[in-house]
Amino acid sequence: MSETKDAGVHEVVVNDEGQYSIWRVERDLPAGWHREGFTGTEDECLAYIDATWTDMRPASLRRWMSDHEPPVTG
């Protein structure tokens, strides 16, 4: 059985933790997600996410790590 890609129009969405996903444009977004501004095919949206989402850590973890970073000495 072969899988086919969804040919519909998708959009890139982001949650409050800075995590990316794609969503069909005609569907309502789930709570906690907002439109990022990029739309296209599934492959185009995934390529955009690949190029844009370079730090996979959730925003809360990035903030915690920054707050708990040891002081630089030297």
TORGU-676746 format. One record per residue: x, y, z of N, C-alpha, C in turn; residue in one letter. Coordinates in steps of 0.001 Angstrom, whole numbers. Each point is the difference from the previous one (the first is absolute). Layout:
# residues N
n_east/n_north/n_up/ca_east/ca_north/ca_up/c_east/c_north/c_up/res
X/Y/Z/X/Y/Z/X/Y/Z/A
...
***
This chain:
# residues 74
n_east/n_north/n_up/ca_east/ca_north/ca_up/c_east/c_north/c_up/res
845/-1171/0/-845/1171/0/895/1241/0/M
-240/929/-883/821/1203/-74/-706/1163/701/S
805/853/632/-542/1178/658/90/1176/-951/E
-1012/860/15/16/1197/-821/20/1215/904/T
672/1046/-442/48/1256/738/-1331/716/-148/K
-382/721/1040/-1204/813/-17/254/1213/-895/D
-796/159/-1041/236/1066/-973/-663/1317/379/A
-708/57/1121/-672/1224/415/964/1080/446/G
-562/1177/261/809/1128/455/135/-73/1520/V
1231/149/450/317/-44/1421/556/1349/442/H
50/180/1313/649/1182/554/890/-435/1150/E
1021/808/242/906/-266/1108/-608/651/1243/V
-41/-764/1088/-531/505/1257/1049/-189/1097/V
-92/834/1035/960/-16/1096/-775/68/1315/V
485/-732/1009/-652/94/1306/790/940/911/N
-487/185/1223/633/934/929/1399/-430/420/D
347/-1256/-198/1342/-500/311/958/155/-1184/E
-489/588/-1103/846/204/-1176/173/-1249/-835/G
-900/-972/163/64/-1241/-765/-858/142/-1251/Q
498/-482/-1116/-642/160/-1299/-752/-1255/-424/Y
-1019/211/-824/-739/-1097/-607/-664/535/-1267/S
-662/-888/-723/-796/444/-1150/-1451/-369/254/I
-889/748/-626/-1430/-177/199/-712/352/-1296/W
-1040/-726/-313/-794/326/-1192/-652/1368/180/R
49/850/-1032/-486/1375/139/-1497/78/284/V
-774/-951/-461/-1452/88/191/-453/-477/1386/E
911/-532/792/-354/-501/1336/277/1051/1065/R
-818/7/1035/236/879/1139/1242/-489/744/D
757/949/517/1206/-362/745/-371/-485/1395/L
742/-969/513/-230/-421/1383/458/1095/966/P
-509/-47/1214/375/982/1023/1512/-2/198/A
547/1193/172/1429/120/267/875/136/-1237/G
-576/-61/-1174/768/118/-1246/-430/1267/-729/W
948/632/-710/-328/1169/-809/698/-100/-1355/H
-541/715/-955/544/-19/-1360/1346/722/-32/R
954/-589/-683/1339/574/-111/87/934/-1209/E
-803/-263/-1015/-28/886/-1159/425/-643/-1311/G
451/-1246/38/432/-680/-1226/-1037/-1035/-387/F
-401/0/-1273/-913/-1014/-530/606/-596/-1259/T
-408/-1230/-311/483/-670/-1198/-392/-1462/25/G
659/-785/-810/-242/-1436/10/593/-587/1278/T
-325/-1239/274/561/-667/1178/1529/17/-59/E
567/-342/-1156/1462/-25/-154/615/1392/171/D
-648/1027/-554/513/1370/140/-14/442/1462/E
-1083/-315/709/-96/372/1409/1050/-740/828/C
199/-1274/-275/1008/-764/729/1407/528/-278/L
264/398/-1242/1301/575/-342/197/1334/719/A
-1059/798/82/73/1277/721/324/-243/1475/Y
-682/-963/606/251/-327/1404/1434/-482/172/I
469/-831/-904/1381/-503/54/1012/1147/34/D
-254/1027/-804/926/1130/-88/-167/987/1158/A
-1185/52/598/-311/1014/1007/170/-480/1430/T
-432/-1207/284/-3/-516/1374/1327/-688/270/W
991/784/382/1349/-531/148/336/-419/1429/T
-802/411/963/223/-372/1401/-1262/-708/487/D
74/-1312/121/-1176/-807/331/-408/73/1474/M
813/620/827/-350/76/1416/-1227/888/192/R
-930/-397/867/-1150/857/297/471/1344/566/P
-770/1046/-230/362/1345/449/217/42/1502/A
-811/-716/770/162/10/1455/1340/-600/413/S
477/-1016/-687/1308/-580/293/1116/966/-381/L
-120/656/-1147/1018/980/-406/104/1118/1035/R
-1160/491/495/7/1053/1020/656/-503/1288/R
-355/-1207/440/562/-554/1228/1512/-139/-124/W
463/-520/-1132/1434/-187/-199/727/1344/-3/M
-609/1004/-605/608/1327/-29/68/595/1405/S
-1055/-201/787/-40/525/1369/988/-717/922/D
349/-1242/-330/861/-802/868/1392/-229/-592/H
352/802/-968/1314/-114/-647/1087/450/989/E
1072/-785/116/1079/448/903/652/1271/-526/P
466/852/889/645/1244/-439/1279/-292/-788/P
247/824/-966/1217/-144/-827/1149/653/755/V
1081/-736/129/1193/538/664/1153/7/-990/T
893/859/242/1098/-105/-910/855/1137/-110/G
***
